[in-house]
Amino acid sequence: MRTARRARNAGFAAMPASSSADPVAVFRPARYAGGVIALHWLVLLLMIGAYATMELRDLFPKASPERAAMRLWHYGLGLAVLAAVFVRLLVRASTRPPGIAPPPPPWQERVAKLAHVALYALMIALPLLGWLAVGAEGRPITLAGIPLPMPIGPDKAWVKPLEKIHEVAGQAGYALVGLHAAAALWHHYVMRDNTLALMWPFAKPR
């Protein structure tokens, strides 16, 4: 009897303290919610389209219909990124994120949070800067037959500064997105954790 009781007590003592003190850790989902995953890859596709139209428009002469079409697609895709990011933030706020297994060290978690903040800031600031630049230029824009409302009125003094900041932020986006992708691959192939599987729609968490 005493031996069995000691065994039961030892087993109870060996249980992680966090299992009762931190119920969030117990009930964390195995991966991100489907809406979060879908919005993640949708935003990526929209950003690829916005960047592609920005880069490919130089293939066409100025004032050509093709260049004008690229510009309109760039505006539309950029605003779609802005809208999708706000929806993504709402979905993320209403769902519980999964945990990384095995857990990374605290400094990696802090760096990851800073990188995510920078990415979200970029995805919000880039479309807003472009929108402000178009408004300062005073050029009317119509997307799908709907006139685009302008956040500011025509002001030639602001056109060049806004376009320059938009361009610099766009170049920084290449680095941020590249580092984000490299970090995901590093976690998957070097750290051997489930970071990539949590967001990859066709993978199973490890």
Phi and psi in degrees as GROMACS dihedral restraints (atoms count N, CA, C in turn):
[ dihedral_restraints ]
;  ai    aj    ak    al  type     phi  dphi    fc
    3     4     5     6     1   -64.2    20    10
    4     5     6     7     1   -38.5    20    10
    6     7     8     9     1   -63.4    20    10
    7     8     9    10     1   -45.0    20    10
    9    10    11    12     1   -63.6    20    10
   10    11    12    13     1   -40.3    20    10
   12    13    14    15     1   -64.8    20    10
   13    14    15    16     1   -42.7    20    10
   15    16    17    18     1   -62.4    20    10
   16    17    18    19     1   -36.9    20    10
   18    19    20    21     1   -65.2    20    10
   19    20    21    22     1   -42.4    20    10
   21    22    23    24     1   -64.9    20    10
   22    23    24    25     1   -42.2    20    10
   24    25    26    27     1   -64.3    20    10
   25    26    27    28     1   -39.6    20    10
   27    28    29    30     1   -65.0    20    10
   28    29    30    31     1   -41.0    20    10
   30    31    32    33     1   -64.1    20    10
   31    32    33    34     1   -39.4    20    10
   33    34    35    36     1   -66.4    20    10
   34    35    36    37     1   -38.9    20    10
   36    37    38    39     1   -69.1    20    10
   37    38    39    40     1   -26.7    20    10
   39    40    41    42     1   -78.0    20    10
   40    41    42    43     1   -11.4    20    10
   42    43    44    45     1   -66.7    20    10
   43    44    45    46     1   141.7    20    10
   45    46    47    48     1   -62.1    20    10
   46    47    48    49     1   136.8    20    10
   48    49    50    51     1   -65.1    20    10
   49    50    51    52     1   -28.1    20    10
   51    52    53    54     1   -70.3    20    10
   52    53    54    55     1   -16.7    20    10
   54    55    56    57     1   -66.1    20    10
   55    56    57    58     1   -29.8    20    10
   57    58    59    60     1  -101.2    20    10
   58    59    60    61     1   -29.7    20    10
   60    61    62    63     1   -83.2    20    10
   61    62    63    64     1   -25.2    20    10
   63    64    65    66     1  -127.5    20    10
   64    65    66    67     1    82.4    20    10
   66    67    68    69     1   -65.1    20    10
   67    68    69    70     1   -23.3    20    10
   69    70    71    72     1   -62.5    20    10
   70    71    72    73     1   -39.0    20    10
   72    73    74    75     1   -65.4    20    10
   73    74    75    76     1   -32.1    20    10
   75    76    77    78     1   -72.5    20    10
   76    77    78    79     1   -41.5    20    10
   78    79    80    81     1   -99.6    20    10
   79    80    81    82     1    18.4    20    10
   81    82    83    84     1   -63.1    20    10
   82    83    84    85     1   137.9    20    10
   84    85    86    87     1   -69.0    20    10
   85    86    87    88     1   163.3    20    10
   87    88    89    90     1   -75.3    20    10
   88    89    90    91     1   -20.7    20    10
   90    91    92    93     1  -158.5    20    10
   91    92    93    94     1   175.4    20    10
   93    94    95    96     1   -66.0    20    10
   94    95    96    97     1   154.2    20    10
   96    97    98    99     1   -63.2    20    10
   97    98    99   100     1   152.3    20    10
   99   100   101   102     1   -57.3    20    10
  100   101   102   103     1   -38.4    20    10
  102   103   104   105     1   -64.3    20    10
  103   104   105   106     1   -38.1    20    10
  105   106   107   108     1   -65.6    20    10
  106   107   108   109     1   -44.1    20    10
  108   109   110   111     1   -63.1    20    10
  109   110   111   112     1   -45.9    20    10
  111   112   113   114     1   -61.5    20    10
  112   113   114   115     1   -42.6    20    10
  114   115   116   117     1   -69.3    20    10
  115   116   117   118     1   -34.4    20    10
  117   118   119   120     1   -58.4    20    10
  118   119   120   121     1   -50.2    20    10
  120   121   122   123     1   -76.7    20    10
  121   122   123   124     1   -28.6    20    10
  123   124   125   126     1   -64.3    20    10
  124   125   126   127     1   -45.0    20    10
  126   127   128   129     1   -61.4    20    10
  127   128   129   130     1   -40.2    20    10
  129   130   131   132     1   -61.0    20    10
  130   131   132   133     1   -46.2    20    10
  132   133   134   135     1   -63.4    20    10
  133   134   135   136     1   -40.8    20    10
  135   136   137   138     1   -64.4    20    10
  136   137   138   139     1   -39.6    20    10
  138   139   140   141     1   -66.5    20    10
  139   140   141   142     1   -39.9    20    10
  141   142   143   144     1   -60.4    20    10
  142   143   144   145     1   -43.5    20    10
  144   145   146   147     1   -63.8    20    10
  145   146   147   148     1   -42.1    20    10
  147   148   149   150     1   -64.4    20    10
  148   149   150   151     1   -42.8    20    10
  150   151   152   153     1   -67.4    20    10
  151   152   153   154     1   -39.6    20    10
  153   154   155   156     1   -64.0    20    10
  154   155   156   157     1   -44.1    20    10
  156   157   158   159     1   -66.2    20    10
  157   158   159   160     1   -32.0    20    10
  159   160   161   162     1   -67.5    20    10
  160   161   162   163     1   -42.1    20    10
  162   163   164   165     1   -77.2    20    10
  163   164   165   166     1   -37.1    20    10
  165   166   167   168     1   -81.6    20    10
  166   167   168   169     1   -15.3    20    10
  168   169   170   171     1   -65.5    20    10
  169   170   171   172     1   -24.6    20    10
  171   172   173   174     1   -70.1    20    10
  172   173   174   175     1   -10.7    20    10
  174   175   176   177     1   -73.8    20    10
  175   176   177   178     1   -14.8    20    10
  177   178   179   180     1  -112.8    20    10
  178   179   180   181     1   148.3    20    10
  180   181   182   183     1   -63.2    20    10
  181   182   183   184     1   153.1    20    10
  183   184   185   186     1   -63.5    20    10
  184   185   186   187     1   145.8    20    10
  186   187   188   189     1    69.2    20    10
  187   188   189   190     1     9.9    20    10
  189   190   191   192     1   -83.6    20    10
  190   191   192   193     1   153.3    20    10
  192   193   194   195     1   -60.2    20    10
  193   194   195   196     1   -35.2    20    10
  195   196   197   198     1   -65.8    20    10
  196   197   198   199     1   -41.8    20    10
  198   199   200   201     1   -66.6    20    10
  199   200   201   202     1   -39.1    20    10
  201   202   203   204     1   -63.8    20    10
  202   203   204   205     1   -38.8    20    10
  204   205   206   207     1   -65.6    20    10
  205   206   207   208     1   -41.0    20    10
  207   208   209   210     1   -60.6    20    10
  208   209   210   211     1   -40.7    20    10
  210   211   212   213     1   -63.7    20    10
  211   212   213   214     1   -43.5    20    10
  213   214   215   216     1   -64.7    20    10
  214   215   216   217     1   -41.9    20    10
  216   217   218   219     1   -62.8    20    10
  217   218   219   220     1   -37.8    20    10
  219   220   221   222     1   -62.1    20    10
  220   221   222   223     1   -45.5    20    10
  222   223   224   225     1   -61.8    20    10
  223   224   225   226     1   -47.7    20    10
  225   226   227   228     1   -63.3    20    10
  226   227   228   229     1   -43.8    20    10
  228   229   230   231     1   -67.9    20    10
  229   230   231   232     1   -37.2    20    10
  231   232   233   234     1   -63.1    20    10
  232   233   234   235     1   -43.1    20    10
  234   235   236   237     1   -69.2    20    10
  235   236   237   238     1   -31.2    20    10
  237   238   239   240     1   -65.8    20    10
  238   239   240   241     1   -37.5    20    10
  240   241   242   243     1   -61.0    20    10
  241   242   243   244     1   -45.4    20    10
  243   244   245   246     1   -59.5    20    10
  244   245   246   247     1   -46.3    20    10
  246   247   248   249     1   -65.7    20    10
  247   248   249   250     1   -43.4    20    10
  249   250   251   252     1   -65.6    20    10
  250   251   252   253     1   -34.2    20    10
  252   253   254   255     1   -66.4    20    10
  253   254   255   256     1   -41.3    20    10
  255   256   257   258     1   -65.9    20    10
  256   257   258   259     1   -39.1    20    10
  258   259   260   261     1   -63.2    20    10
  259   260   261   262     1   -41.3    20    10
  261   262   263   264     1   -62.6    20    10
  262   263   264   265     1   -40.7    20    10
  264   265   266   267     1   -62.9    20    10
  265   266   267   268     1   -40.0    20    10
  267   268   269   270     1   -65.0    20    10
  268   269   270   271     1   -42.2    20    10
  270   271   272   273     1   -66.5    20    10
  271   272   273   274     1   -42.1    20    10
  273   274   275   276     1   -62.1    20    10
  274   275   276   277     1   -37.9    20    10
  276   277   278   279     1   -69.0    20    10
  277   278   279   280     1   -22.9    20    10
  279   280   281   282     1   -99.8    20    10
  280   281   282   283     1     0.4    20    10
  282   283   284   285     1  -124.9    20    10
  283   284   285   286     1   155.4    20    10
  285   286   287   288     1   -93.4    20    10
  286   287   288   289     1   127.5    20    10
  288   289   290   291     1   -73.2    20    10
  289   290   291   292     1   150.2    20    10
  291   292   293   294     1   -77.6    20    10
  292   293   294   295     1   168.9    20    10
  294   295   296   297     1   -99.8    20    10
  295   296   297   298     1   149.3    20    10
  297   298   299   300     1   -83.8    20    10
  298   299   300   301     1   134.0    20    10
  300   301   302   303     1  -128.0    20    10
  301   302   303   304     1   126.5    20    10
  303   304   305   306     1   -69.5    20    10
  304   305   306   307     1   152.4    20    10
  306   307   308   309     1   -60.9    20    10
  307   308   309   310     1   137.1    20    10
  309   310   311   312     1   -76.7    20    10
  310   311   312   313     1   163.5    20    10
  312   313   314   315     1   -65.0    20    10
  313   314   315   316     1   156.5    20    10
  315   316   317   318     1   -56.8    20    10
  316   317   318   319     1   -36.1    20    10
  318   319   320   321     1   -66.2    20    10
  319   320   321   322     1   -33.5    20    10
  321   322   323   324     1   -68.1    20    10
  322   323   324   325     1   -37.4    20    10
  324   325   326   327     1   -63.8    20    10
  325   326   327   328     1   -40.0    20    10
  327   328   329   330     1   -66.3    20    10
  328   329   330   331     1   -42.6    20    10
  330   331   332   333     1   -63.9    20    10
  331   332   333   334     1   -40.6    20    10
  333   334   335   336     1   -63.1    20    10
  334   335   336   337     1   -40.5    20    10
  336   337   338   339     1   -64.2    20    10
  337   338   339   340     1   -43.0    20    10
  339   340   341   342     1   -62.4    20    10
  340   341   342   343     1   -40.7    20    10
  342   343   344   345     1   -64.7    20    10
  343   344   345   346     1   -39.9    20    10
  345   346   347   348     1   -67.0    20    10
  346   347   348   349     1   -39.0    20    10
  348   349   350   351     1   -61.3    20    10
  349   350   351   352     1   -42.8    20    10
  351   352   353   354     1   -63.5    20    10
  352   353   354   355     1   -40.2    20    10
  354   355   356   357     1   -65.7    20    10
  355   356   357   358     1   -44.5    20    10
  357   358   359   360     1   -64.5    20    10
  358   359   360   361     1   -40.0    20    10
  360   361   362   363     1   -61.3    20    10
  361   362   363   364     1   -41.1    20    10
  363   364   365   366     1   -63.6    20    10
  364   365   366   367     1   -46.6    20    10
  366   367   368   369     1   -67.7    20    10
  367   368   369   370     1   -21.8    20    10
  369   370   371   372     1   -90.2    20    10
  370   371   372   373     1   -43.0    20    10
  372   373   374   375     1   -70.3    20    10
  373   374   375   376     1   -40.3    20    10
  375   376   377   378     1   -57.9    20    10
  376   377   378   379     1   -54.5    20    10
  378   379   380   381     1   -62.2    20    10
  379   380   381   382     1   -38.0    20    10
  381   382   383   384     1   -65.1    20    10
  382   383   384   385     1   -41.6    20    10
  384   385   386   387     1   -63.3    20    10
  385   386   387   388     1   -42.9    20    10
  387   388   389   390     1   -63.5    20    10
  388   389   390   391     1   -40.8    20    10
  390   391   392   393     1   -63.7    20    10
  391   392   393   394     1   -43.7    20    10
  393   394   395   396     1   -63.9    20    10
  394   395   396   397     1   -39.8    20    10
  396   397   398   399     1   -64.1    20    10
  397   398   399   400     1   -41.7    20    10
  399   400   401   402     1   -64.8    20    10
  400   401   402   403     1   -39.9    20    10
  402   403   404   405     1   -64.5    20    10
  403   404   405   406     1   -42.4    20    10
  405   406   407   408     1   -65.4    20    10
  406   407   408   409     1   -30.9    20    10
  408   409   410   411     1   -71.5    20    10
  409   410   411   412     1   -22.3    20    10
  411   412   413   414     1    75.6    20    10
  412   413   414   415     1    23.1    20    10
  414   415   416   417     1   -94.3    20    10
  415   416   417   418     1   119.4    20    10
  417   418   419   420     1   -69.6    20    10
  418   419   420   421     1   136.2    20    10
  420   421   422   423     1  -122.3    20    10
  421   422   423   424     1   133.8    20    10
  423   424   425   426     1  -122.6    20    10
  424   425   426   427     1   122.5    20    10
  426   427   428   429     1  -115.3    20    10
  427   428   429   430     1   121.9    20    10
  429   430   431   432     1    54.6    20    10
  430   431   432   433     1    37.4    20    10
  432   433   434   435     1    80.2    20    10
  433   434   435   436     1     2.3    20    10
  435   436   437   438     1  -110.5    20    10
  436   437   438   439     1   123.1    20    10
  438   439   440   441     1   -62.1    20    10
  439   440   441   442     1   133.9    20    10
  441   442   443   444     1   -84.1    20    10
  442   443   444   445     1   120.3    20    10
  444   445   446   447     1   -67.4    20    10
  445   446   447   448     1   142.9    20    10
  447   448   449   450     1  -102.0    20    10
  448   449   450   451     1   134.7    20    10
  450   451   452   453     1   -71.2    20    10
  451   452   453   454     1   -25.6    20    10
  453   454   455   456     1  -136.9    20    10
  454   455   456   457     1   160.5    20    10
  456   457   458   459     1   -83.9    20    10
  457   458   459   460     1   172.5    20    10
  459   460   461   462     1   -57.8    20    10
  460   461   462   463     1   132.1    20    10
  462   463   464   465     1  -157.9    20    10
  463   464   465   466     1    97.3    20    10
  465   466   467   468     1   -60.7    20    10
  466   467   468   469     1   -26.3    20    10
  468   469   470   471     1   -66.4    20    10
  469   470   471   472     1   -22.8    20    10
  471   472   473   474     1   -96.8    20    10
  472   473   474   475     1    -9.4    20    10
  474   475   476   477     1   -62.7    20    10
  475   476   477   478     1   -56.1    20    10
  477   478   479   480     1   -63.5    20    10
  478   479   480   481     1   -46.0    20    10
  480   481   482   483     1   -60.3    20    10
  481   482   483   484     1   -42.3    20    10
  483   484   485   486     1   -67.0    20    10
  484   485   486   487     1   -41.0    20    10
  486   487   488   489     1   -64.7    20    10
  487   488   489   490     1   -37.5    20    10
  489   490   491   492     1   -66.9    20    10
  490   491   492   493     1   -45.6    20    10
  492   493   494   495     1   -63.1    20    10
  493   494   495   496     1   -40.1    20    10
  495   496   497   498     1   -61.2    20    10
  496   497   498   499     1   -41.4    20    10
  498   499   500   501     1   -67.0    20    10
  499   500   501   502     1   -44.2    20    10
  501   502   503   504     1   -64.4    20    10
  502   503   504   505     1   -42.3    20    10
  504   505   506   507     1   -64.0    20    10
  505   506   507   508     1   -37.1    20    10
  507   508   509   510     1   -63.7    20    10
  508   509   510   511     1   -40.2    20    10
  510   511   512   513     1   -66.3    20    10
  511   512   513   514     1   -38.3    20    10
  513   514   515   516     1   -64.1    20    10
  514   515   516   517     1   -29.5    20    10
  516   517   518   519     1   -61.2    20    10
  517   518   519   520     1   -36.7    20    10
  519   520   521   522     1   -58.1    20    10
  520   521   522   523     1   -44.2    20    10
  522   523   524   525     1   -68.0    20    10
  523   524   525   526     1   -44.0    20    10
  525   526   527   528     1   -64.6    20    10
  526   527   528   529     1   -45.7    20    10
  528   529   530   531     1   -66.5    20    10
  529   530   531   532     1   -39.3    20    10
  531   532   533   534     1   -63.2    20    10
  532   533   534   535     1   -42.6    20    10
  534   535   536   537     1   -65.7    20    10
  535   536   537   538     1   -37.5    20    10
  537   538   539   540     1   -62.2    20    10
  538   539   540   541     1   -45.6    20    10
  540   541   542   543     1   -66.3    20    10
  541   542   543   544     1   -41.3    20    10
  543   544   545   546     1   -64.2    20    10
  544   545   546   547     1   -38.5    20    10
  546   547   548   549     1   -65.2    20    10
  547   548   549   550     1   -39.2    20    10
  549   550   551   552     1   -63.9    20    10
  550   551   552   553     1   -42.0    20    10
  552   553   554   555     1   -68.2    20    10
  553   554   555   556     1   -37.4    20    10
  555   556   557   558     1   -63.4    20    10
  556   557   558   559     1   -43.3    20    10
  558   559   560   561     1   -61.7    20    10
  559   560   561   562     1   -38.6    20    10
  561   562   563   564     1   -74.6    20    10
  562   563   564   565     1   -44.3    20    10
  564   565   566   567     1   -98.5    20    10
  565   566   567   568     1   -24.1    20    10
  567   568   569   570     1  -103.2    20    10
  568   569   570   571     1   -54.7    20    10
  570   571   572   573     1   -73.2    20    10
  571   572   573   574     1   -25.2    20    10
  573   574   575   576     1    61.0    20    10
  574   575   576   577     1    38.4    20    10
  576   577   578   579     1  -105.7    20    10
  577   578   579   580     1  -171.6    20    10
  579   580   581   582     1  -101.7    20    10
  580   581   582   583     1    19.0    20    10
  582   583   584   585     1   -55.9    20    10
  583   584   585   586     1   -50.8    20    10
  585   586   587   588     1   -67.2    20    10
  586   587   588   589     1   -39.6    20    10
  588   589   590   591     1   -64.7    20    10
  589   590   591   592     1   -26.8    20    10
  591   592   593   594     1   -65.0    20    10
  592   593   594   595     1   -28.1    20    10
  594   595   596   597     1  -113.3    20    10
  595   596   597   598     1   -15.6    20    10
  597   598   599   600     1   -75.7    20    10
  598   599   600   601     1   121.3    20    10
  600   601   602   603     1   -68.2    20    10
  601   602   603   604     1   -19.8    20    10
  603   604   605   606     1  -107.8    20    10
  604   605   606   607     1     8.7    20    10
  606   607   608   609     1  -110.8    20    10
  607   608   609   610     1   155.9    20    10
  609   610   611   612     1  -102.8    20    10
  610   611   612   613     1   134.7    20    10
  612   613   614   615     1   -56.3    20    10
  613   614   615   616     1   142.7    20    10
